[in-house]
């Protein structure tokens, strides 16, 4: 065994190779996607992102929807609001969207809003599913909404991706609410919290805020429940006293 200049054999500790440098931690990817438009998935996306930011997570959003609802909301966001970077790139250029997100620096969470429907770019949509850690499928309680999202959920489950429905913009007093829950439970996992139809959700879009940033906003407890469920599904432990 080789000896040092002083004639001593190096200790085992001195002979160990240096540890490799720490690699950047990959953020969790949450995808909000639905089989048709009108499900309110953009409202779900922005409200979950706001909750995450106020819970101390480094979060960014990706807007793959050509309607740019999320980006328009971001554009009117007040300067004093917590910063949530947004990447706006078409789904057809998913590689560029992920490159831009990576360039934002180290993140804990990426929340991705997708186009209404899923037929425009099926290849890219499948690629996005492969990147996702969890897929949240917002839906209304109407029969047409349910048919569309149940078909979409069948595809997600064939891809073996962790996922769940979430009833959104609900009217709990309507008979269709309970029927919708029953149908969705039969087709996949269902978030135990729904988000009710409130005017505050529309107002939050107009003023660039999330419900967590609006004093006395109706629906705050609903979104908090969905956020808690989603963080648990992603394996992320965060405070929820927003």
Long-range contacts (C-beta under 8 A, 24 or more apart in sequence): 24-106, 25-106, 27-58, 27-60, 27-106, 27-107, 27-108, 27-109, 27-110, 28-108, 28-109, 28-110, 28-133, 28-134, 28-234, 28-235, 28-236, 29-109, 29-110, 29-112, 29-131, 29-132, 29-133, 29-134, 30-109, 30-110, 30-111, 30-112, 30-132, 30-133, 30-134, 30-136, 30-230, 30-234, 31-112, 31-114, 31-128, 31-129, 31-131, 31-132, 31-134, 31-135, 31-136, 32-111, 32-112, 32-113, 32-114, 32-135, 32-136, 32-137, 32-138, 33-114, 33-118, 33-125, 33-135, 33-136, 33-137, 33-152, 34-114, 34-116, 34-117, 34-137, 34-138, 34-139, 34-148, 34-149, 34-152, 35-117, 35-118, 35-137, 35-148, 35-149, 35-150, 35-151, 35-152, 36-116, 36-117, 36-144, 36-145, 36-148, 36-149, 37-116, 37-117, 38-116, 38-140, 38-145, 39-116, 39-138, 39-139, 39-140, 39-145, 39-149, 39-168, 39-169, 40-138, 40-140, 40-168, 40-169, 40-195, 40-201, 41-113, 41-114, 41-138, 41-168, 42-69, 42-70, 42-73, 42-113, 43-168, 43-195, 43-201, 43-204, 43-205, 44-136, 44-138, 44-166, 44-168, 44-195, 44-226, 45-70, 45-111, 45-112, 45-113, 46-70, 46-73, 46-204, 46-205, 46-210, 47-201, 47-204, 47-210, 47-211, 47-212, 47-223, 47-227, 48-111, 48-136, 48-223, 48-226, 48-227, 48-230, 49-84, 49-109, 49-111, 49-210, 50-82, 50-84, 50-209, 50-210, 50-211, 50-212, 50-213, 51-210, 51-212, 51-223, 51-224, 51-227, 51-240, 51-242, 52-108, 52-109, 52-111, 52-227, 52-231, 52-238, 53-82, 53-83, 53-84, 54-82, 54-212, 54-213, 54-242, 55-227, 55-238, 55-239, 55-240, 55-242, 56-238, 56-239, 57-108, 57-109, 57-236, 57-238, 58-105, 58-106, 58-107, 58-108, 58-109, 59-84, 59-107, 59-108, 59-109, 59-110, 59-111, 60-84, 60-85, 60-86, 60-87, 60-101, 60-104, 60-107, 60-109, 60-110, 60-111, 61-85, 61-86, 61-87, 61-110, 61-111, 61-112, 61-113, 62-86, 62-87, 62-88, 62-89, 62-97, 62-98, 62-101, 62-110, 62-111, 62-112, 62-113, 63-87, 63-88, 63-89, 63-113, 64-89, 64-90, 64-91, 64-94, 64-97, 64-112, 64-113, 64-114, 64-115, 64-128, 65-91, 65-113, 65-114, 65-115, 65-116, 66-90, 66-115, 67-115, 67-116, 69-113, 69-205, 70-113, 73-205, 73-208, 74-208, 75-208, 76-206, 76-207, 76-208, 77-208, 77-209, 78-207, 78-208, 78-209, 81-208, 81-209, 81-213, 82-213, 91-115, 91-120, 91-121, 91-124, 91-125, 91-128, 92-120, 92-121, 92-124, 94-124, 94-127, 94-128, 98-131, 108-236, 109-234, 109-236, 118-152, 118-155, 126-159, 129-156, 129-159, 129-161, 130-159, 132-161, 133-162, 133-234, 134-161, 134-162, 134-163, 134-164, 134-230, 134-233, 134-234, 135-161, 135-162, 135-163, 135-164, 136-163, 136-164, 136-166, 136-191, 136-226, 136-230, 137-163, 137-164, 137-165, 137-166, 137-188, 138-165, 138-166, 138-167, 138-168, 139-165, 139-166, 139-167, 139-168, 139-180, 139-184, 140-167, 140-168, 140-169, 140-170, 141-167, 141-170, 141-171, 141-174, 141-176, 141-177, 141-179, 141-180, 142-176, 142-180, 143-176, 146-180, 146-183, 146-184, 149-184, 150-183, 150-184, 150-187, 150-188, 153-187, 153-188, 154-187, 156-188, 157-188, 162-233, 163-188, 163-189, 164-188, 164-189, 164-190, 164-191, 164-229, 164-233, 165-189, 165-190, 165-191, 166-190, 166-191, 166-193, 166-194, 166-195, 166-226, 167-191, 167-194, 167-195, 168-194, 168-195, 169-195, 169-196, 169-197, 169-201, 170-194, 170-195, 170-196, 170-197, 171-196, 171-197, 172-196, 191-225, 191-226, 191-229, 191-230, 192-225, 192-229, 193-222, 193-225, 193-226, 193-228, 193-229, 194-222, 195-219, 195-222, 195-223, 195-226, 196-222, 212-242
